[in-house]
């Protein structure tokens, strides 16, 4: 068997492993959407989604996004000694703990003057949303993709089970959702801690300020990148809250959950590609797959956008049916986010994460400005269109930046044509909503 066949076989195996983990966990998570629509009011669903949105904003700041650096350092060499592993893990955990303690101090001062509902759940979920990704990055960095996938499935399975217990059986409503997440994440963290044997690796004698600075120089520029994702996908929820109230947030929360299907597929594809591209010395895989990846994403986003009315009618309460009309633009936005993410692998390979930050911030600014303007004209539809606009421009910025230094075989005219066709079909789809509602 030649080298090319071995590489393809390995990539297929990794893709299959990630597929099982991602599809299993995300599909279970997706099934919670109709469950919530039957047991939570629009206001309660809006409150839950808003707290979740706030957590997604603060988690990268608290953790310094050290999980990405941990993964990158663990795979940086073909062979890594146990001592080197211990140094990377020890300094990653210390960095996370320092970040969390500083956040707790600041949060304590804040709630002394401005307490808010669910603040106890918030502080616990922040920590768990920082710790679990770090532990999962260690699993991936050690090449243990099977355990990574199993942990993803188990976490979501536990979330589903505890949601049923706390919401359906114990009638705890939105608080039941928070408790379910806390219990599930805690169990998942304990299992990973046992699997990677953190106690064996963690030693204070491996404290290395130089290593922390080196890892932080890689991870810190990724924080604005993630906050840009937050700005495009989640800051709009605060804009909705201002203009349309918590009920508008609840409706949009349902609409934004459905594109999670495309996020599942994207994570399945991008995780093994990330493993492969970051380990290669050249750009053969990157250049060969980029054009195909773009066409695949656009086509899939189009298809999912077209079937969204049917899926919504089948899966959610009729009270939320109108959420379908916002989904086609969201699907297309997720597609362009994935394409931008694929281009970002080029920057990660070069450890040039600053360019990821710059292009992400530009996309976020465009999206937020568009959201403020369009929500006053088109309502919630303006938010979904702004979501698409933000990620589309992020893709364009990265594409032209890489094009300046690399020969990328992407037929840009064909891409623009397909994008135009998709948008036209989405608009037509929007006008026929009255015939099926």
Secondary structure, DSSP 4 states (H G I P E B T S, - for coil): --HHHHHHHHHHHHHHHHHHHHHHHHHHHHHHHHHHHHHS-HHHHHHHHHHHHHHHHHHHHHHTTHHHHHHHHHTSSSS--HHHHHHHHHHHHHHHHHHHHHHHHHHHHHHHH---TTHHHHHHHHHHHHHHHHHHHHHHHTT-HHHHHHHHHHHHHHHHHHHIIIIIIS--HHHHHHHHHHHHHHHHHHHHHHHHTHHHH--GGG--HHHHHHHHHHHHHHHHHHHHHHHHHTHHHHHHHHHHHHHHHHHHHHHHHHTHHHHHHHHHHHHHHHHHHHH-SSSHHHHHHHHHHHHHHHHHHHHHHHHHHHHHHHHS-GGGGGGGGGHHHHHHHHHHHHHHHHHHHHHHHTT-HHHHHHHHHHHHHHHHHHHHHHHHHHTHHHHHHHHHHHHHHHHHHHHHHHHHHS-----HHHHHHHHHHHHHHHHHHHHTHHHH-
